[in-house]
């Protein structure tokens, strides 16, 4: 396993080469309806985790969360509007 070093927000950080730039693929926050970054209604867990990341110059994907709530995708919305009859190509 290779470790890469690069500058992230002005600070040199280390990361597993195979995971660099991929945290959103794994982070539950990006699939959660409670995730509203930049607004007061943002998830309290996501906000506290982000505050920690900023303080220590880290990136933390959320693997497990007690408050996770799956957000509806555009495909889900279309399927509901069509009465469950949308084909997925």
Secondary structure, 3 states (H helix, E strand, C coil): CCEEEEEECCEEEEEEHHHCCCHHHHCHHHHECCCCCCCCCCCHHHHHHHHHHHHHCCCCCCCCCCCCCECCCHHHHHHHHCCCCCCCC
